[in-house]
Amino acid sequence: MKKIGFLSFGHWMDQGSLVKTAQDSYLQSIDLAVEAEKIGIDGAYYRVHHFADQIGSPFPLLSAIGAKTSKIEIGTGLIDMRYENPYMMAENAGLTDIITQGRVQLGVGRGSPEQVLDGWKYFGYDYSEEEIKDITRERTLEFLKLIEGERFAEQNPQPMFPQAPGKLRLEPYSEGLRHRIWWGAGSTQTAVWAAQHGMNLQSSTLVNYETNEPFHIQQAKQLRAYKEAWKTAGHDFEPRTLVTRSIQPITTDMDRQLFGHQGDDAKYDQVGFLAYHQNPTIFGKTFAGEPDKIVKELAEDEAIKEADTVLVTIPNTLGVDYNMHLLETIVKDVAPDLGWR
């Protein structure tokens, strides 16, 4: 059994899209989560990008989804810590987790290249790209400490409201949230670091190109190294691991029209470079075709075998109805034959 979720970038565009505005994107994101819960999808996850025509402010969205659903996990994949104030984020995350009744699964990390140069500087952080790498991890560890609920702030001797003696913590505090923080790892080294610091592991459709092996083999090694490091660290709860895949079953004429003519770039792993990355990155292929063909290919994926959760990237610009068709096909025609259901 595996948990199955979807990952949405929340794109909007005026031309060639059923999601034309920011309002369309956010409201349809809510609607999709509501409908996905009804067919047994386990998680609704959203990318976070700044200065872009896509989702960039996750906490109001996650709260709104939580208010309209009751079971589905609600997460990010991921929040870019280069832009975040750990104290404000801890308050927002705690409140969101309370509103969603403990269903937040918060993915955090360094993030991918953004739309503007050094975008975090506009958020008040005057650091170079090189400096921000270490600062991202420092902020993450500070955030983790804050959501543990430790009382650290000295009281005002003349407070506005009466309060018990002793130090104060950020409020609201949500018990259990600390166990539902995920680190988005691109390399084996960062996966091990995540394990050492007690975070669950998210691994996307790309990882650092560390060997000459296929994408799924390299990613599986990353997950195994993470699990071994977790055992060594001796944390008091069981970790979770997820991988993301581009899966497009083709069962209708509309599917064939949209995805039946995938280019070679989509059919095979690709190796390339991301901005500011000195090392190459390997991108996983798209799984497109008839359900039985997809089942055979996914059954051979070593990283999926290692993970307890699979996120399916969705073409959100095609609207709620089409994406529900995609997710329902996966739940009914793909997942059972793979033993995910």
N, C-alpha and C positions, 0 to 999 in steps of 0.2 A: 504493500500500500504506500502511496505517496500523496502528499498534498499537491494540488494543482492550483496555480494562480495565473493571473494575467499581469503583464507589465505594459503600461501605457505611457507614451511620451506626452500625450495631450496636445498634439500639434493642432494649430488652426491656420487656415489659409483661405483667402478670398476666392481663389480660382481652383476648380477641379477637386473640391472637397465638400463633404456634408457637414464639416465643422469649420465655419467661416469666421468666427469671432471668439474672443476669450470667454465670453458668456456661454457660447455653444460648447466650448471645450470643457469647462468646469461643470456645467449642468449635465452634459452627457456623461461625464466621468462618474457622477453620482448615479445617474440612471443605469449605467452599465453595471456598476457594483451591485445595485439593488436586484437587477435581473439575473446577474451571474450567481448570486447567492441562492436564488430559487432553483437552479439546476445543479447545485452541489459544488460549485467552484469554491475553493477554500480560501483564496486570497486575492485582494485587489491591491496592486502595487503601482506606484507612479514615479516616473523619473522627475528630477528637479533640475531645471536649467534657468539661468538668469539672462536677462537681456535678449530673450527669445520669444517667439510666438508659440509657446508651449508652457506647460505647468511650471511655475516658479515659486509658488507660495503654498506649501503642502498642508500646513496645520489646519487652516480653515476648511480645506477640502476633506481631509481625513475626518474631521469632526462632523461635517455635514453628512458624510457617508455613514459614520457611526450612529448618527441620530435616525437614519432611515433603514438601518439593517440591524440584525441581532446576532449573527454568527460569523460572518466572513471576516477573516483577518484583513487589516487595513495597513498598508505599509508604503515605504519609500525605497527606491532603488536607483539612486541614493541621494541623500542630502550632502551637498558639497560643503565640507567644514571650513574651506578657505573663506567662506562668506559669513560664518556664524559667530555670534556671541554666545558662549556656552551657558551663561546665566539666563539670558532671555530664552534661549532654546530649551533649557531645562524647565522653565515655567510653562512654555507652550506645549512641550511634550507631555508634561505631567497632566495639564488640563485636558489635552486631547485624549490621553489614555483614560482619564476618568469619564469623559463624555462617551467614549466608545466602549466603556466597561471592560477595559483590559485587553483590547484586541489590537493595539498598535504593535507593529513590527517595523522598527525604525532602522532603515539602512543608512549608514553614514560612511564617509570616506573623503578622499581627495578630489574625486570627480574627474571628468574628462575636459578636454579643451572647450572653452566657452566662446561666445560670440564676440566678445570684446577683449582687448588686451588688458591683463591684470585687473579684471573686473572687480575683485575684492577691494581695490583701492577706493572705488566709489562707495563702498560700504564702510569706509573709515579705517581700513587696514593698509598701511603704507609699507608693504613688504615686497621684495623681489620674488620671482618665481622660484628661485633656489631656496630662499629663506622660508617661503610659505610651506614647503614640504614638511619640514620639522614642526612648524607651528600648527599645521593641520593635525598632526598626531597629538601634540600637546593640548590643543583645544578639545580633542575627542576624549582624552583621559580626564580632563577637567570636567567635562560634561558628565562622564560616567560617575565621577565622584559625587557630583551635585545631585544626581537622581538617585543615589543610594540613600539620601535623606539625612546625611550627617548634619548635625547642628554646628554651625561654625561662626555665625555673625554675632558680634557683641550688641546687646540691647541698647537702645536709647534710654538714658536714665529718666527721661520725661516723655514717654511714648504717648501717642495720640489715644491709644486704646489700652485698657488694662490687659496684662498678659502674665503668664506664669514666669517665674524666674528662670534664668539660664539662657544659653545661646539659642539663636533662631536658625531655621533653615529656609530654603526657598519653598514657597507654596504655590499651588497645591502639590503635595507629594503623593505619587501613585505607586503603591507597593507592587512589586513584580515587574515594573517597567525595565529595570536594570537587566533582567534576564532576556529581554526581547529587543536588544540592540544588536545590530548586524554590521559587520565591517565589509565593505566592498573591496575585495583583494584582487589585484592584477598579477601578483607574482607569488611564488612559494614563500618568499621571505616575509611578505606582508600578511600572508595567510597564517604563518606561524606566529607572527606578532599579535594578530587578532586572537589567536588561541591563548597566548600567554596572558592577555588582558581580559579574558572572559567574555568575548563577543562571539555571537553566531557568525557564520560565514556566508556571504553572497559572492558568487562568481558568475560573471556575465557571459556574453557571447564572444568575449575576447579576453586573452590573457597574454602576459609576456611570453615571447618566443624563446623558451629556455632550452629546448632540445629540438631535434629534427623530426620528432614524432607528430602524428596527427593531433589536432586541437583537443579532441575529447580525451586522449591519453595524457597529454600534458596537464589538462585540467583535473583529471582524476588523481594524478600524482600530487597536485596542489591540495586537493581535499584530503588525501591520505596523510600528507605531512601535517595538515591542520589537526586532524583527529589525534595523531600521535603526540603532537605538542600539547593538546588539551589534556590528554591523560597524564602527561608529565607535570603539567601545571597543577593538577589536583583540584579543580574547581568543584563546587558542591551541587552542580546541576548539569543536566545533559545538554550538549550543544545541538544546534540545528545547522544544516547546510542546504543551500539551494543553488541551482544552476538555472540559467535562462536559455531558452531555445527559440529560434524562429521556426514555427511549425505551421504549415499551410495545407490542410487536407483539401483535396479537390474532389467534390462530389456533385457539383451542379454546373450548369453552363456559365453562370456568373463567375464561379471559382475559376473555370478554365479560361474565361476571357481575361480575368485579372491576373492570374498567377500560373497559367498553364504554359507559359513561354518564358520560363526563367532563363536568364543568361548563365553562361558558364561560371561567372563570378559568384553566383549564388549557390551553385551546385557543389562547390569545393571550398575547402578552407583557403583563406587568403592571408598572406603575410605582408605587413606594411608598417609604417611609422606614424605615431600620433605626435602632435605638436609638443615640443619640449621633452620628448622621450628619446633618450639616447639609444635604447635597445628596441629591436623590432617587436611587433605585436602580431599574434595570430588570431584571426577572426574565424569563428565557426561558420559552417555552411547553413543554408536554409533547407529544411526538410519539407519539400513540396511534392505532392502527388496523391495518388489514390490511397485511402487509409491503410490497405494491406501493405503497400510499399513502404509507407512511413513507419508502420509498426516494425517491419523487419530492420529498417535502418536505425530506429531509436533503440531497439533491443540490443544493438551492438555498441551502444554509446557507454563507455566505461564511466564517465563522469556522472551520468544520470544514475547509474547503479550505486554510486557512492553517496548521492544526495537524497535527502528526505523530501525535498520540495522542488518542483519544476515550475518555473514561470514561463508563460508563453507570451512572446512579444506580439502585440496586436496592431493592426493598421487602423488606428482610431479615427482617421479622417474619413473612413468609409461609413461611419455612423454606428449607432447602437445596434440596429437590427442585423447588419452584416456581421458585426463582431459577436453577437449572440449566436448567430448561425455557426461561426467558426468555433466558438467555445463548446457549443452543444455537440458538434461533430466530434471534437476531441474527447469529450466526456463519454459519448455513446459508442463511437466507432474506433477509437484509438486506445484510450486508457484501459478498458477492460482486457484487451488482448495483451497488454504489456504488464498486467498485474498491478496497475496503479489504482484500480478500483475492484 
